[in-house]
């Protein structure tokens, strides 16, 4: 499996607040079959995004309603991409590995690449 980090619910808030780049959080539940499918799909493509996107997983305990509300988890699996501590993308459906790859490439291209500074004119340059 690529660079996956597994967190307990209680650790997630700290991980997100300390996040410096792009972080994917896979909200999963071991009792839900589609979550296992998503985990395998993520494992297939995670190595392609090493150094660009950190992959994390949190086991959701469905009885913890406060946690579910705090992160707006309505269904599992749910994938959330954070840019720093800010949520920037969310998927609440199952995608095939090829579809996930496109989603992650778009997310990395849009959020993961710093915008170049506009060119500054040098004083006295009259081209």
C-alpha positions as CSV (number, residue, x, y, z in Angstrom):
1,X,0.0,0.0,0.0
2,X,1.3,3.5,-0.7
3,X,1.8,6.1,1.9
4,X,-1.3,5.5,4.0
5,X,-1.7,6.8,7.5
6,X,-4.4,5.5,9.8
7,X,-5.9,7.7,12.4
8,X,-8.4,7.4,15.2
9,X,-11.3,9.8,15.2
10,X,-9.7,11.6,18.2
11,X,-6.5,12.2,16.3
12,X,-8.1,13.6,13.1
13,X,-8.6,17.2,14.3
14,X,-4.9,17.5,15.2
15,X,-3.8,16.0,11.9
16,X,-6.0,18.4,9.8
17,X,-4.9,21.4,11.8
18,X,-1.2,20.6,11.3
19,X,-1.6,19.8,7.6
20,X,0.7,21.7,5.3
21,X,-0.1,20.3,1.9
22,X,-2.8,18.2,0.3
23,X,-4.4,15.5,2.5
24,X,-6.9,13.0,1.5
25,X,-9.0,11.5,4.3
26,X,-10.9,8.4,3.6
27,X,-13.8,8.1,6.0
28,X,-14.6,4.4,6.1
29,X,-16.5,1.8,8.1
30,X,-15.4,-1.8,8.2
31,X,-19.0,-3.0,8.3
32,X,-19.7,-1.5,4.8
33,X,-18.6,-3.6,1.8
34,X,-18.2,-0.6,-0.5
35,X,-15.6,0.9,1.9
36,X,-13.4,-2.2,1.4
37,X,-13.7,-1.7,-2.4
38,X,-12.7,1.9,-2.0
39,X,-9.7,1.0,0.2
40,X,-8.4,-1.4,-2.5
41,X,-8.9,1.2,-5.2
42,X,-7.0,3.8,-3.2
43,X,-4.2,1.3,-2.5
44,X,-3.8,0.8,-6.3
45,X,-3.3,4.4,-7.1
46,X,-1.8,5.9,-4.0
47,X,1.8,5.2,-5.1
48,X,1.3,7.4,-8.2
49,X,0.7,10.5,-5.9
50,X,3.5,10.0,-3.4
51,X,4.9,13.3,-2.4
52,X,1.8,15.2,-3.9
53,X,-1.1,13.9,-1.8
54,X,-1.0,12.3,1.7
55,X,-3.5,9.5,2.1
56,X,-5.2,9.0,5.4
57,X,-8.0,6.8,6.6
58,X,-10.3,7.1,9.6
59,X,-12.6,4.3,10.8
60,X,-16.0,5.9,11.4
61,X,-18.0,4.6,14.3
62,X,-21.6,5.1,13.2
63,X,-22.8,5.7,16.7
64,X,-20.7,8.8,17.1
65,X,-23.2,11.3,15.8
66,X,-21.2,14.4,16.9
67,X,-18.2,13.3,14.8
68,X,-20.4,12.6,11.8
69,X,-22.0,16.0,12.0
70,X,-18.7,17.8,12.6
71,X,-17.3,16.4,9.3
72,X,-20.6,16.3,7.5
73,X,-20.4,12.6,6.9
74,X,-23.7,11.4,5.5
75,X,-22.5,8.2,3.9
76,X,-19.4,6.0,3.8
77,X,-17.2,5.8,2.0
78,X,-16.6,9.6,1.9
79,X,-13.3,11.0,0.6
80,X,-12.3,14.6,1.6
81,X,-9.3,16.5,0.3
82,X,-7.9,19.1,2.5
83,X,-5.5,21.9,1.3
84,X,-3.8,22.8,4.6
85,X,-6.6,22.7,7.2
86,X,-9.3,23.7,4.6
87,X,-11.6,21.2,3.0
88,X,-11.4,21.8,-0.8
89,X,-13.0,18.6,-2.4
90,X,-15.4,15.9,-1.3
91,X,-16.6,12.6,-2.9
92,X,-19.5,10.8,-1.4
93,X,-19.7,7.9,-3.9
94,X,-17.8,4.9,-5.1
95,X,-15.4,5.4,-8.0
96,X,-13.4,3.0,-10.0
97,X,-9.6,3.4,-9.7
98,X,-9.4,5.1,-13.2
99,X,-12.0,7.6,-12.1
100,X,-10.2,8.2,-8.8
101,X,-7.0,8.8,-10.6
102,X,-8.6,11.5,-12.7
103,X,-10.1,13.1,-9.6
104,X,-6.8,13.1,-7.8
105,X,-4.8,14.4,-10.8
106,X,-7.3,17.3,-11.1
107,X,-7.1,18.1,-7.4
108,X,-3.3,18.0,-7.4
109,X,-3.1,20.1,-10.5
110,X,-5.5,22.7,-9.1
111,X,-4.6,22.8,-5.4
112,X,-1.2,21.3,-5.2
113,X,0.7,23.5,-7.5
114,X,1.6,27.0,-6.2
115,X,0.4,29.8,-8.5
116,X,3.3,31.6,-10.1
117,X,3.8,35.2,-9.2
118,X,2.9,37.7,-11.9
119,X,5.9,39.0,-13.7
120,X,7.1,42.3,-12.4
121,X,8.4,45.0,-14.7
122,X,11.8,46.3,-14.0
123,X,12.1,50.0,-13.6
124,X,13.4,51.7,-16.8
125,X,12.7,48.7,-19.0
126,X,11.0,50.1,-22.0
127,X,10.8,47.2,-24.4
